[in-house]
Amino acid sequence: MNIAGRMKSASLPSLRVEPELRQAAEQALQQGETLSSFIEASLRANIERRLSQKEFIARGLASQERARRTGEYEDAQVVVDQLQKMLLEEKKKRP
């Protein structure tokens, strides 16, 4: 599913929110950004996040099934150590 910008041909339902939420959204706008474009960008970002979560879960379930089928499991501490190493390497790349 590609949700990149295309010609707009559909509309979403209007959204009723508390005045404080609208004010917070308006204050978060960047220079030249409209509330509509902010809402659209937020919607796209959330769709991408949910698709990523869905794919992550699917990979995890497939891995679980493969481990059950083969009887080959990874040691949890080895995996945690690898993840910590990856995290440290990424942190080093950032200022």
N, C-alpha and C positions, 0 to 999 in steps of 0.2 A: 504494500500500500504506500503510494507516494503522496505525501501531503504537502509537497512544495507548493509555492504560490502558483495559482492558475487563475484564469478568468473567473471572477466571482459570479456565480449563477444561483446561489441559494442563500437563504438567510437563516439565522438561528432565532429561537424564541427570545423575546425581550427578557431582560434579567432585572429583577427587583432586588435591591440590596439596601442595607442600612446606610444612612447618610455617611457614617464614619468610614465605612468600607469604600464608598465612592471617593471620599476625600483622600483617603490613604492612597488609592489607585491614582488619582490625579496628581498627588504629590510625588509619586514614583515615576511619573512620565519623564522621559528624556527630552531634550531639546528637539522640537519639531514632531514629536510623537503624539498621536491622537489616542484618546481613550479606546476607540474602536480598534486601532492597530495593536495597542497593548493587549486588549482582550483576545484578539485573534492570535497574537504571538504566544500568549499564555495557553490558549487552547491547543495550539500546535505542539508546544513543549510538553504539555501533559499527555497528549496522545502518544508522542514519541516515548515518554517515560513509561507509560503503561504498556506499550508494545515491547519495550526493552525488558520490563519486568516479566511479561508473559513469555518471552523467548528465554529468559534466564531460568524461569521455573521449568520450562519444557526441557532445557538442557540438563537441569538437575535431575528431573524425573527419568530422563533417558540414561543418564549416568548411573542412577540408582538401579535401574532395571538391568543395565549391562553388568554392574557389579554383582547383582544377585544371580544373574545367568552364568557368569564366569567364575564367581567365587573370589574374584580379585578385588581387594579393597585397598584404599590408600590409608596410611596411618594419619590420624587427625593431627598429631603434633607436627608431622612433616609438612602437611598442607598449611597449617598455621604459620610455621616458620617461613615457608615460601612466600606466603602472602605478606608477612611482615617485611621480608626482604624487598619485595616489589614495592611496598608502600614507602619504605625508606629511600629507595632509588628514585621514586617519583618526587618525594619531598626534596631531594637534593637538586633536582632540576629546576625547582621554583626559587625565586628570590626571597 
